Amino acid sequence: MKRVLASVCLTLVALGAGYSAADAVAADNVFTVTIKDHRFEPSQIDVPAGKKLRLLVKNLDPTPEEFESHDLKREKIIAGNGQATIIIGPLKPGTYKFVGEYHESSAQGQLVAK
C-alpha cells in the first residue's frame, strides 16, 4: 500500500512539474497592448513564431472591454482600468487578428508571428 501511495504521489508531482514547465513563458516573450479610447495601442504586435507568449492587455478606459480573437481562439473580459494576461501559442508564422468586442468598429489589432 505504501508503494502505491508513493507511486501516486510521485506521479502527481511529476505531472505538476511538467504542467508548470509546459506553461512557462520566458520573460522576453511578454508583450503589452493597451486599450484607450476604445482602441488598441499598438494595433500591430510582432511576436516570435514557434514560441509561447503572454499578451498583457491593459484597459485604460473606465468601461470593460472584451478581448476576442477567433484566429487565436481566445476571449477575455477586461474590467475598466484593469488588466489581464492571455497565454498564446506557440504560433505558426502568420497574422492573427483580434478585436475589442464591445467596440469592434474601433478596437482592432493583430499579432504578426514571424
N, C-alpha and C positions, 0 to 999 in steps of 0.2 A: 504494500500500500504506500509506503514511504517513497519507493522508487517511482511509482505512478505519479504521486503528487509532485515530486522533484522534477520529473519529466514535463509535467503540465506547466509548472512554474517556469522552467527554462524556456519552454516553447512560447509562453506568453511574453516573457522578457525579450526573447529574440524577435517576436513579431512586433512588439512595441518599439524596439530599437530599429528594426527595418522600416517601420512606418515613419518614424522620425527622420531617418536618413533619406527616405524617398521624398519626403516633403520639404527637406531643407532647401533653401534658396540662398545662393551666395549674396552677400551684402551688395555687391556691384550689380546685381540683377533686380534692383528695386527701382521702379520708375514711378514718378509722381505726375498726376494730372489734376488740375483744379477746375471746379465749376464756379463760374462767376457770371452774373447777369445771364444765366441760363445758357452759357457757352463753355465748351471745354477749352482749356489752355494748357499745354499746346494742343492743337487739334490733330496733329500727327506726331506719333511717338515711334521712333526707330528702335527696335529691340533685336537681340540676337536670336537667330533661328536655332532650333535644336536645344534650347535651354529653358528650364523652368524659370519663371519670373514672378515677381509680386508687383501688382499695379496698385499704388496707393492713390485713392481718389478722395480729394478734399473738397467738400462742398462749402464754399464761402458765402453762398446765398442763405437767407434766413428760412427758405422753404425747402422741403425734401425734394430729392430727385432720385429717379431710378436709373442706375447704370444698366444698360441692356445691350447685349450683343448676341445675335443669332449665330454669327460666324464663330464666336468663341464659346457659345453655349453657356453664357453667364448672365445673371441678372442679380442686382443687389440694390436695395433701397438705402440711400444715404441721407440721414437726417440733415435738416438745415443746420449750418455751422458745425457739421460733423464730418467724419471721415470713415473710410472702410478700406480694407486691404483685400484684393482679389488675387488669388493664385491662378496663374495661367501657364499653359504649355506643358511640355515643350511644343513649340510651333514649327510647322514646316514653313519655308520661305513663302511669303505672300502678304497680302493686305487683308486685315481683319477689321471690319467696321464696327463701331459702337455708337449708341445714342443715349441721350437722356430722355427716357420715355415720356416724362411729363411735359417736356418742351422739345419734342422731336424736330420741329422745324428749325430751331436754332442750336440745340445741343447735339452736335455731331462730331465724331472724331474717328481716328483709325490708328491701329497698330500696324507697323510695317516690319515684318520679320525678314532679316537679311542674313 
